[in-house]
Amino acid sequence: MNLKTETIITMLENLPTFGEDTERLHAQILAEMDQKNDESEYDEWQGTQLALSDYLTAVKMVINDAFNHEVWVRAEVRAISSKGGHYYFELAEKDDGDQIIASCRGTLWRHRASTVLSKFHNTTGQALQAGISILIKASANFHPQYGFSININDIDPNYTIGQLAIAYQAMLTRLYDEGLIQLNKSLPTPFDIRHVIVISPEGAAGLGDFRREADRLEWAGACQFHYHHATFQGNHAANEIRIALVQSMEQFHARFGHLPDLMVIIRGGGSAGDLAYLNDFELAALIAEQNIPVWVGIGHERDKVLIDEVAHTRFDTPSKVIAAIERQLINITQDAKLAMQRIHTSTSRLIELAKKDTQSQMTTLKILANHQLGHQKDLTKHLMNQNKTQAIAKLSHAKIHTKQLLNNHKVITARLELLREHCQHLQYLIFIQHPAKTLAKGYALIHQHGKVISKKSQLDANQDIHIEFCDGTLPAIPRQADHADEP
């Protein structure tokens, strides 16, 4: 064994116990090795040729001799698989930029696996899975054919719980920074709960407790419950719950055309350790951004998960959730009954006041009507008397005027009789003095220019004349009379 190997073995024999800074130890080992690594040591190996298997066997011997002590190592699980009861890990370390700076394989053998994994699950509430940070008690192992790995003898669950708490606080801080913590809490509690979406594991004990009361409310027609199921434990729990939440809202809106009144997320019946699967930022953000209140009843009084932080209201158990819904419906019913009683009391009072006011108005109207009737009666009587007096006066005047008209009529009748007799006389005279009668007596009529000539001075001696006899007309020519013939 050379000087380098002796130095490493001496340092490893003085390894600190669990809890000391292993990084400081590694740095000390490297520093000591650098100090002993002088030219003479390299000269010892110059010119030596080894088979790969011999060289790797020598490396195995050095590692087995130098690192045969178990140390506590921090690492992140990149992958995990099992075969034949053995568990195989891909371990890594990342820097602040999330870049891998170290990696190796790890093996948890079957004889330790059951004890170590059970302790981890019972303490942290979750199974070992990719992405979590662990603190392992391990020893180095090197095989010429399979290379370097570490044998895992124990895992400290308290370290992982601390890392989970740090991750939980980081997600909680992010929810605060993005204004999501109070977003759903700021929604008003629904006044009337008619439709409730329920998301829970299928067949969970807590769901059975919830449904016993929910079915009774639904049978009574108080409200309707729409159930959707998802896994609440395991690596896919958060994603399945998100899918169930989104699909339930889409299906409800497609069926009813509006949003439900309330969403309920319940679990119940699982172990406290399974709560860690619900600490998912995307799930918490989705719940916070819902447009309806989200009530959560996960089923544990002391432990809190991230969805409790953003929910509108948090309950310890599913039974308390349905009790709160029933209480809200009872309060609504009682408020409605009180409101109806107040309305009835107010209406009765208003009706009574209206009745009294109506009676008062009726009395006033009756008095006013009687007064108006009396006034109208007096006015009507006065008008009737006035009309009677005027009518009597007009009748008396009409009687006198009629008498005068009758007298005038008698006078006119007498005068008309005289005129009738005079007209008959004139008619007789006209008849007896008709030209035909005159011509029949031997007289004749002289016509000139269509006119009757009654005087000599009217006669035009230069024009013909017509002499009309009783039996016809004879044309004639006037002749100038001699002066001797003049009378």
Secondary structure as GFF3:
##gff-version 3
##sequence-region A 1 487
A	DSSP	alpha_helix	3	13	.	.	.	ID=ss1
A	DSSP	alpha_helix	22	36	.	.	.	ID=ss2
A	DSSP	alpha_helix	39	45	.	.	.	ID=ss3
A	DSSP	alpha_helix	52	66	.	.	.	ID=ss4
A	DSSP	beta_strand	71	83	.	.	.	ID=ss5
A	DSSP	beta_strand	86	94	.	.	.	ID=ss6
A	DSSP	beta_strand	100	108	.	.	.	ID=ss7
A	DSSP	alpha_helix	110	124	.	.	.	ID=ss8
A	DSSP	beta_strand	133	143	.	.	.	ID=ss9
A	DSSP	beta_strand	147	155	.	.	.	ID=ss10
A	DSSP	alpha_helix	157	177	.	.	.	ID=ss11
A	DSSP	beta_strand	195	200	.	.	.	ID=ss12
A	DSSP	alpha_helix	205	219	.	.	.	ID=ss13
A	DSSP	beta_strand	224	229	.	.	.	ID=ss14
A	DSSP	alpha_helix	237	256	.	.	.	ID=ss15
A	DSSP	beta_strand	262	266	.	.	.	ID=ss16
A	DSSP	three_ten_helix	272	278	.	.	.	ID=ss17
A	DSSP	alpha_helix	281	288	.	.	.	ID=ss18
A	DSSP	beta_strand	294	297	.	.	.	ID=ss19
A	DSSP	alpha_helix	306	310	.	.	.	ID=ss20
A	DSSP	beta_strand	313	315	.	.	.	ID=ss21
A	DSSP	alpha_helix	318	432	.	.	.	ID=ss22
A	DSSP	alpha_helix	435	440	.	.	.	ID=ss23
A	DSSP	beta_strand	445	448	.	.	.	ID=ss24
A	DSSP	beta_strand	451	453	.	.	.	ID=ss25
A	DSSP	three_ten_helix	456	458	.	.	.	ID=ss26
A	DSSP	beta_strand	465	469	.	.	.	ID=ss27
A	DSSP	beta_strand	472	476	.	.	.	ID=ss28
A	DSSP	three_ten_helix	483	485	.	.	.	ID=ss29
###
